[in-house]
Amino acid sequence: MRLPRRAAAATTLPLLALGLAACSSSPTTNTAAAASANEPHRIVSLSPTATEDLFAIGAGSQVVAVDKDSDYPANAPRTTLDPITPSAEAILRYNPDLVVVSEDSNGLVAALRKVGVTVMIEPAANTLNDAYTQIVQLGKATGHVSGADSTVATMKGEIRAAVQQAGASHADLTYYWELDPTYYSATSATFIGQIAGLFGLKNIADKVDKAADGGYPQLSSEYIVQSSPSIVFLADTVCCGATAKSVAARPGWSTVQAVKVDDVAGLNDDVASRWGPRLPQLVEAIAAAVEKAPAQ
């Protein structure tokens, strides 16, 4: 997903700084070779989501280094490697036999392939199926097919249960998804919007989205207040300290429906910005807010 530079800097979310692309192995990757040859023993991950995926499927012991934004799980070998402007020289110091990235930047893929290092590009997901596909791809590439299948099955089951409990038909409920304190949001066309869309919610950002926004328009406080969403989701609690209390204190926001009924949901920024194994936690948080909202 790509967010305007100003908002990306404010949120410091790794996912939102990356380009949105179809979720499939890039033509420049060598996934088949990684799967058919010996399992990789020295993996470097330059994607916070891929890092979570690798540990979830059981490949954590093969990971020798992860980027500076890969802060989960806690035992991941975090380094100063930059996922946005990667350095092939810095990566090669870890003697990797597989490198996983979210996009090819700084000529990284060509530089690594030149010295025989396999690279997998796992771009930001467009859909839930894209997220599942990436986990399966990593399982095949690392020799953890059963672990990947189990991870996907667990995710699907937990997400399905959360949606079934809260219900998938809430067209009477509107929501505002806050990415940063300057009111950048995400429309229904984004991955975030599709996750919220599992519950049939209406997104107030859709009406003002322009092609140039790429699905991430900057709203105004006045527009949000006028729209009076039923639910407010805060994906800027960690980066920017947003809380239900701070939202209620904003000028005019006391009249917003979500504030009046105390349905302002604080989310973990990282969980809300990645498309890996913790997605069920995000879906469950959305479900809780949906269940809390009174029918309109």
C-alpha positions as CSV (number, residue, x, y, z in Angstrom):
1,M,0.0,0.0,0.0
2,R,1.2,3.5,-0.7
3,L,0.3,6.5,1.4
4,P,1.1,10.1,0.7
5,R,4.6,10.9,1.9
6,R,3.4,13.2,4.6
7,A,1.2,10.6,6.2
8,A,3.7,7.8,5.8
9,A,6.2,9.8,7.7
10,A,3.8,10.5,10.5
11,T,2.7,6.9,10.9
12,T,6.1,5.4,10.4
13,L,4.3,2.2,9.3
14,P,6.5,0.0,7.2
15,L,3.6,-1.4,5.2
16,L,2.2,2.0,4.2
17,A,5.6,3.1,2.9
18,L,5.6,0.2,0.4
19,G,4.1,0.1,-3.1
20,L,0.8,-1.8,-3.6
21,A,1.2,-4.6,-6.1
22,A,-0.3,-7.9,-7.1
23,C,0.5,-10.5,-4.5
24,S,2.5,-13.0,-6.5
25,S,6.2,-13.9,-6.9
26,S,7.9,-11.3,-9.1
27,P,9.4,-12.5,-12.4
28,T,12.8,-11.7,-10.9
29,T,12.4,-14.1,-8.0
30,N,13.6,-17.6,-7.9
31,T,11.0,-19.2,-5.7
32,A,11.0,-22.5,-7.6
33,A,14.7,-22.9,-7.2
34,A,14.5,-22.2,-3.5
35,A,11.8,-24.8,-3.1
36,S,13.5,-27.5,-5.2
37,A,17.0,-27.1,-3.9
38,N,18.2,-27.6,-0.3
39,E,16.3,-25.6,2.2
40,P,17.8,-22.1,2.9
41,H,19.7,-21.9,6.2
42,R,20.5,-18.2,6.2
43,I,17.4,-16.1,5.5
44,V,17.4,-12.3,5.6
45,S,14.0,-10.7,5.8
46,L,13.5,-7.0,4.8
47,S,9.8,-7.1,5.3
48,P,8.1,-6.9,8.8
49,T,5.2,-9.0,7.5
50,A,7.5,-11.6,5.9
51,T,9.4,-11.8,9.2
52,E,6.1,-12.6,11.0
53,D,5.2,-15.1,8.4
54,L,8.6,-16.9,8.6
55,F,8.4,-17.3,12.3
56,A,4.8,-18.3,12.3
57,I,5.4,-21.2,9.8
58,G,8.4,-22.5,11.7
59,A,11.2,-21.1,9.7
60,G,12.4,-18.7,12.5
61,S,15.6,-20.8,13.2
62,Q,16.7,-20.2,9.6
63,V,16.4,-16.4,9.9
64,V,19.7,-14.8,10.6
65,A,18.8,-11.1,10.2
66,V,15.7,-8.9,9.8
67,D,15.2,-5.3,9.0
68,K,15.0,-2.5,11.6
69,D,11.2,-2.3,11.3
70,S,10.7,-6.1,12.0
71,D,9.8,-5.8,15.7
72,Y,7.7,-8.9,16.0
73,P,8.2,-11.6,17.2
74,A,10.5,-10.3,20.0
75,N,13.1,-13.0,19.3
76,A,13.6,-12.0,15.6
77,P,17.2,-11.0,14.9
78,R,16.6,-7.4,14.4
79,T,19.3,-5.3,12.7
80,T,19.8,-1.8,11.3
81,L,19.0,-3.0,7.7
82,D,16.7,-0.6,5.9
83,P,13.8,-2.1,4.1
84,I,13.0,1.0,2.1
85,T,16.5,1.8,0.8
86,P,18.3,-1.5,1.1
87,S,22.0,-2.0,0.7
88,A,23.1,-5.2,-1.0
89,E,26.5,-4.9,0.6
90,A,25.0,-4.7,4.1
91,I,22.8,-7.7,3.4
92,L,25.6,-9.8,2.1
93,R,27.5,-9.4,5.4
94,Y,25.0,-11.9,6.8
95,N,25.9,-14.5,4.0
96,P,22.3,-15.2,3.1
97,D,21.1,-17.9,0.8
98,L,17.6,-16.4,0.7
99,V,16.5,-12.8,1.0
100,V,12.8,-11.8,1.3
101,V,11.8,-8.3,0.4
102,S,8.6,-6.3,-0.2
103,E,9.8,-4.6,-3.4
104,D,12.8,-4.3,-5.6
105,S,14.5,-1.0,-4.8
106,N,18.0,0.3,-5.2
107,G,18.7,-2.4,-7.8
108,L,18.7,-4.9,-4.9
109,V,17.5,-8.0,-6.8
110,A,20.0,-7.7,-9.6
111,A,22.8,-7.1,-7.2
112,L,22.0,-10.1,-5.1
113,R,21.3,-12.4,-8.0
114,K,24.6,-11.5,-9.5
115,V,26.3,-13.2,-6.6
116,G,24.0,-16.1,-6.6
117,V,21.6,-15.2,-3.8
118,T,17.9,-16.1,-4.2
119,V,15.4,-13.3,-3.7
120,M,11.7,-13.5,-3.1
121,I,9.6,-10.4,-3.6
122,E,6.4,-10.5,-1.4
123,P,4.6,-7.2,-2.1
124,A,1.9,-5.6,-0.1
125,A,-1.3,-7.7,-0.3
126,N,-4.4,-6.5,-2.1
127,T,-6.7,-9.2,-0.6
128,L,-6.8,-11.8,2.1
129,N,-6.1,-14.5,-0.5
130,D,-3.0,-12.6,-1.4
131,A,-1.8,-12.7,2.2
132,Y,-2.5,-16.4,2.4
133,T,-0.7,-17.1,-0.9
134,Q,2.4,-15.4,0.4
135,I,2.5,-17.5,3.5
136,V,2.2,-20.7,1.3
137,Q,4.9,-19.4,-1.0
138,L,7.3,-18.9,1.9
139,G,6.4,-22.3,3.2
140,K,7.4,-23.9,-0.1
141,A,10.6,-21.8,-0.3
142,T,11.8,-22.7,3.2
143,G,10.8,-26.3,3.6
144,H,7.8,-25.5,5.9
145,V,4.8,-26.4,3.7
146,S,2.8,-28.0,6.6
147,G,3.6,-25.1,8.9
148,A,2.4,-22.6,6.3
149,D,-0.8,-24.6,5.6
150,S,-1.5,-24.8,9.3
151,T,-0.9,-21.0,9.7
152,V,-3.3,-20.2,6.9
153,A,-5.9,-22.6,8.2
154,T,-5.7,-21.1,11.6
155,M,-6.0,-17.6,10.3
156,K,-9.0,-18.5,8.1
157,G,-10.8,-20.2,11.0
158,E,-10.2,-17.3,13.4
159,I,-11.3,-14.7,10.9
160,R,-14.3,-16.6,9.9
161,A,-15.4,-17.0,13.5
162,A,-15.0,-13.3,14.2
163,V,-17.1,-12.3,11.2
164,Q,-19.7,-14.9,12.0
165,Q,-20.0,-13.7,15.6
166,A,-20.3,-10.0,14.7
167,G,-22.2,-10.4,11.4
168,A,-21.3,-9.5,7.9
169,S,-24.2,-7.2,7.0
170,H,-23.8,-3.9,8.8
171,A,-24.6,-1.4,6.0
172,D,-26.3,0.7,8.6
173,L,-22.9,1.4,10.2
174,T,-20.3,3.8,8.9
175,Y,-16.7,4.1,9.9
176,Y,-13.6,6.3,9.8
177,W,-10.2,4.7,9.7
178,E,-7.5,7.1,11.0
179,L,-3.9,6.5,9.8
180,D,-2.4,9.6,11.4
181,P,-3.5,12.8,13.3
182,T,-3.7,14.8,10.0
183,Y,-6.7,12.7,9.1
184,Y,-5.2,10.5,6.3
185,S,-7.6,7.6,5.9
186,A,-8.0,4.4,3.8
187,T,-10.9,3.7,1.4
188,S,-12.8,0.5,0.8
189,A,-10.5,-0.1,-2.2
190,T,-7.5,-0.7,0.0
191,F,-6.5,-3.8,1.8
192,I,-7.5,-2.2,5.1
193,G,-10.9,-1.3,3.6
194,Q,-11.4,-4.8,2.4
195,I,-10.8,-6.2,5.9
196,A,-13.3,-3.8,7.4
197,G,-15.6,-4.6,4.5
198,L,-15.9,-8.2,5.7
199,F,-18.5,-6.8,8.1
200,G,-20.4,-4.8,5.5
201,L,-19.5,-1.5,7.0
202,K,-19.7,1.8,4.9
203,N,-16.5,3.8,4.7
204,I,-16.9,7.6,4.9
205,A,-13.6,8.1,3.0
206,D,-15.0,6.6,-0.2
207,K,-17.0,9.7,-1.1
208,V,-14.1,12.1,-1.2
209,D,-11.4,9.7,-2.6
210,K,-9.7,10.9,-5.8
211,A,-7.6,9.0,-8.3
212,A,-4.5,10.8,-7.2
213,D,-5.1,9.7,-3.6
214,G,-4.4,6.1,-4.4
215,G,-7.0,5.0,-1.9
216,Y,-5.6,7.1,0.9
217,P,-7.3,10.5,0.9
218,Q,-6.6,13.1,3.5
219,L,-9.9,14.1,5.1
220,S,-10.8,17.2,7.0
221,S,-11.9,17.4,10.6
222,E,-15.0,19.2,9.5
223,Y,-15.9,16.4,7.0
224,I,-15.4,13.7,9.6
225,V,-17.6,15.6,12.1
226,Q,-20.3,16.2,9.5
227,S,-20.2,12.5,8.4
228,S,-20.5,11.5,12.1
229,P,-19.3,7.9,11.6
230,S,-20.7,5.1,13.8
231,I,-17.2,3.8,14.5
232,V,-13.8,5.4,14.6
233,F,-10.8,3.1,14.2
234,L,-7.5,4.6,15.4
235,A,-4.4,3.0,13.7
236,D,-2.2,5.7,15.1
237,T,-2.2,4.8,18.8
238,V,1.5,3.8,19.0
239,C,3.1,6.2,16.6
240,C,1.1,9.3,17.6
241,G,-0.6,8.5,20.9
242,A,-4.2,8.7,19.6
243,T,-6.8,7.6,22.2
244,A,-10.6,7.7,22.5
245,K,-10.1,10.5,25.1
246,S,-7.9,12.6,22.8
247,V,-10.4,12.1,19.9
248,A,-13.2,13.2,22.1
249,A,-11.3,16.4,23.0
250,R,-11.0,17.5,19.4
251,P,-13.0,20.6,18.5
252,G,-16.5,19.5,17.4
253,W,-15.9,15.8,17.8
254,S,-18.2,15.4,20.8
255,T,-21.1,15.3,18.3
256,V,-19.6,12.4,16.3
257,Q,-21.8,9.3,16.8
258,A,-18.8,7.1,17.6
259,V,-17.7,9.5,20.3
260,K,-21.2,9.8,21.8
261,V,-21.6,6.0,22.1
262,D,-17.9,5.4,23.1
263,D,-17.1,3.3,20.0
264,V,-13.7,4.7,19.2
265,A,-11.4,1.6,18.8
266,G,-7.7,1.9,19.4
267,L,-5.7,-0.5,17.3
268,N,-2.1,-1.6,17.4
269,D,-0.4,0.3,14.6
270,D,1.7,-2.7,13.5
271,V,-1.1,-5.2,13.6
272,A,-3.2,-2.8,11.6
273,S,-0.5,-2.2,8.9
274,R,0.7,-5.7,8.2
275,W,-0.9,-8.6,6.3
276,G,0.6,-11.6,8.1
277,P,-0.4,-14.1,10.8
278,R,-1.7,-11.5,13.2
279,L,-4.5,-10.4,10.9
280,P,-7.1,-12.3,13.0
281,Q,-6.3,-9.9,15.8
282,L,-7.2,-7.0,13.6
283,V,-10.4,-8.6,12.4
284,E,-11.3,-9.4,16.0
285,A,-10.7,-5.8,17.1
286,I,-13.0,-4.7,14.3
287,A,-15.6,-7.2,15.2
288,A,-15.6,-6.0,18.8
289,A,-16.2,-2.4,17.7
290,V,-19.0,-3.6,15.3
291,E,-20.7,-5.5,18.1
292,K,-20.5,-2.5,20.4
293,A,-22.1,-0.1,17.9
294,P,-25.9,0.4,18.4
295,A,-28.0,-0.2,15.3
296,Q,-28.6,3.1,13.4
